[in-house]
């Protein structure tokens, strides 16, 4: 019985850690001359778990994380849901390429995904708020996220090593 409980808790770790990072994004860090900027912690966790352990975040969990992100960040409802699901599908479709590759390859993959998400999110904001949306906060968030990814991936990697070996996706 305890084994089953332990196994269920371990299986929930990727979701719970990603949810933690969603909540962490509610904290804004002031950067002089910029909007309050926070790295895309949730995107980092979503990318990591989808690339390294694809089955750990099923689409329904990604949807729930997107809803939580929309609520916490005050984004237009559905924005993060759509972006998270798109990231999940795109990264998962590249699983054969990403799985088993070295860290620099994963980091470069994250940077490409983060750039695509940043541009898409900025375009959404331009549609919602008008065409004159300052790109500097989005660019600062992108750079901060790219710089922060190795640290976040290392922390998530520690948790990943504690989890049972994944079955093939």
Secondary structure as UniProt FT lines:
FT   HELIX           2..24
FT   TURN            25..26
FT   TURN            32..33
FT   HELIX           41..52
FT   HELIX           54..56
FT   HELIX           59..73
FT   TURN            77..78
FT   HELIX           79..93
FT   HELIX           95..98
FT   TURN            99..100
FT   HELIX           103..129
FT   HELIX           136..162
//
